[in-house]
């Protein structure tokens, strides 16, 4: 073993010198190609473009801002053969086409088990019972009277990456790694709601019941009810205007539940 670089018989150069010369040659080819293109006038620079002299859309043309049409390919996509019905399926985040750390609501993946429902704020109710001093029922407006908290949290399906478990099946990271998103949540801390009801000393677990689902977590690991995401009320497929979503920043799969309608402490796992 020696620190001396190996000498190539063909070139008479050491390994590092050979790599250095190869990189320099590649850079020279790129520079030559750029120079060749620059010799011909670029009409996008030399000619006045229509967008520079014409009026654009008025400020009220799109009351709710939408992505520009040139980004129409940046959308969630599903795999038709993955499930029998799209009412119980997955759409995938286009993570390959997004920049930054926050996922737009319209691009965030969803896992549906029975389709998206519409539930108005006025019709929403949250019941807290179980091992509490005072069972309570909250309306959406009741929840909005509690102190609001903001947190950034990611949500990842436990099956993310599963499209590759049996070998490569689809091209593109949207389908192989797209069951994930990262967003800013605004809502009420679950501990504040439970404190209002008064948790009994023997209450160690909290069960959360939503639309056709029931989950249970240790009481000290519970999160918060999120009513807004990225500053807006949660959309139809998210849970509110429309319901409440239970979120906490970590802890494995199944820690976010939409359209939560009932929760309460218990002394053991159900």
N, C-alpha and C positions, 0 to 999 in steps of 0.2 A: 504494500500500500504506500503510495507516495503522493505528495501534494503537487507534483509536476503534472501539467495537463497532458492528456494523451495526444499523440501526433498522428494525424490521418495520413495514411500512405498515399492516397489519391491527391490530396490538396497540400500536404506538407504543413497544415495549420493545426494548432491546438483546438480542442473542442470549443472552448469559449470564444476563441478568435473566429472560428467558423460560424458559430451562432451569431456573433456580433456582425460579421460581414453579410450574413444572410438577411438579418433584420434591416441592415442599412440598404441592401439591394431592394427589399420589398418596399421600404419607404420611398426609395427613388422611383419605383414604378408608379406608386400612388401619386407622387408629386408630378410625374410626367403626364399622367392621365388628366389630372386637374388642370395643368397648364394647357393641354390640348383642348379641353372644353372651354377654357377661358378665351381662346383665340377667336371663337365665334361669338358674336353678340347674343346675349340672352334677352329675348323679347320681353320676358317678365320684368326685366330691369330697364331696358332701353325704350320700351313702348308704354304709353299711359294705359293702365288697366281700367276696365269699366267700373270696378268697385271704388276707384279713386276719384271718379267724377260724377257718379250717380248717387241719388238719395237711397238710403237704406230703409228698413222697416221702421215704423213709428214706435215710440216707447210702449204703446198699449197694444201692439200687434200680438204679443204673447204674454198675457197677464201672469202666468206661472211659467218661469223660464224653463226651456227645454234644451237638451243638447243640440248642437249644430248637426245638420244632416250629414256632414262628412264623418260623423262619429256614429252613424246608424248601425255599424257592425259591432259596437261595444254594448252588448246586451247579454242578459242571462240566457242560457240555452239548456234544453233538456235532452235526454237520450230516449228516443221513442220506444226502443225495445227493452228499456230497463224495467219498467213496470207495466202492468196490464192497463192502467188508467192514469192519466196525468193528474187526476184528482188526488191520487196517492203516489206522489213521485218527488223528484228533486230537480231544481234548476240550479245551474252552476254559475258562480261568480266569474266574470271575465278577468281574472287576476293578471293575465298576460298583457292586458290593454290598459291597466289602471296605473296611475302614479301616486306616490305619497302613501300615507298610512291609513287614511280614512276611506272606507268604502261608501260610495253613494248609495242611498236607500234603494234606488231603482236598479242597482246592479248586485245587491246582496243576495246570496243564495238562500233558498228556502227548501225546507223538507215538509211537505204536506202529507197528512194521513187521511184527510177527508175533505180536501178543498178549502178555499178561503171563504170566510163568511163576512157579512156586514153586521156590525153591532154598534148602534149609536151611543154617544156618551150618556144621553138621558136614560137609556135602557140598561146601562151597566150597573151591576151590584157586586160588591165583594163582601163575603161573609167570613168572619173570623170566629171560630168556636173551638171546642176541644177543651184542653186544660188551661182555661183562662178564667179570671174572676168575673168578667162581664162580656158575654158574647156580643159582637157588634156587627152591624151591616153598614158598609160605606157606599155612597154613590160616587160617581166620578168627581163631582164638584167637592165632595167631602175630602177626597184624596188630595185635591189641588190646594187645600188649605194647610196642608202639612209643609214643613220646610223642604225645599227642593235640593237635590244633590246631583252633581254631574260627575260622570266617570267615563273613561274610555275603556272598552272591553272588546275582546274578540270572541266570536262564536264559531266553533269548529265542530262539524259532525264527527262522531266517533268513527264513521266509515270513510272519512276523507283519505284518499289514496287507495281505497279498496278496488277501484277500477283496474289497478295493476296487480292485485293480489294473485290473480290467475295468469299473469303475463300481460304483455301490452295488448290492449284492445282498442284504444282510441288514441288519436293523435292530439296533442295539445294539452297544456297544463290546466286549461279551464276545466276539462273533464276529469283529469287525474288528480288535481289538487284544489279544485274550485269549490269545495264544500266548506268555505271559510269566509268570514268577513270581519272587519274591525270598525267599530262605530262609537260615536259619543252618545251616551244615554243620559237622559235627565228624568228624575223621578223621585219617589218617596222611599226612604229607607224602611226596610221591612221591620227593623227593630223598633222604629217609632210607632208603627201600627200595632205591633205586639205589645209594646209598653202601654198603649192606650187601652188595650183590652186587659192587660195585667196577666202575665204568664205565671202559672203556678210553679212552685219549686220543682215538682216532679216532671215538668215538661222539658224533655231533652231533645225531642225530634219535632220537626214541623212537616206536616203533609200539605201538599199543594195540589189542588184539583182544578183542572181546566177543562177545555172542551175534549171530552172523551179520553182523558188521560189523568193519571195520578202519579205523582212522584213524592219521594220523601227524602229529607236531608237532615243532618245534624243541625240542631237549632243554632249553634254558634257559627255555622257555615252559610246560613241563609243570606240572601242578598237584598235586592230592592225591587220595588215595582216601578217599571219604567213606562212613562206615558209619552215621552218624546225621544226622538232619535235624530241626531244632527240638527237639533233646533225645531223640528217639525213634529206634529202628532204622528204617531206610528200609522203607517198606511194599512190598507185593508188586510193585506197578507201578513202584517206584522202583529196585529193585536188590538190597536186602538186607533181610532176615534170611536170606537170599536172594541175596547177591552183593555186589559192590563197585562203587561208582560213581566214575568219574574226573571231577573238577571242577577248573576254574580260573576265576577271576573275570572274565576278559575275553578277547577275541581272536577273535571271530567265531563263526560257526555251527559246530556239530559238535564242541564242545570238551568235552561231557559224554557219557560212554558208560556204559551200565548193564551189570551182570553181566560186568565185566572179568575175563577168565580168563588172559590172557597179555600180556606187554609186554616190551620190550627195546630197548636202544640200537642204532642202525645208523649207518653212515657216509654214507648217502645216502638220498634219498627212494625209496621202493619203487615 
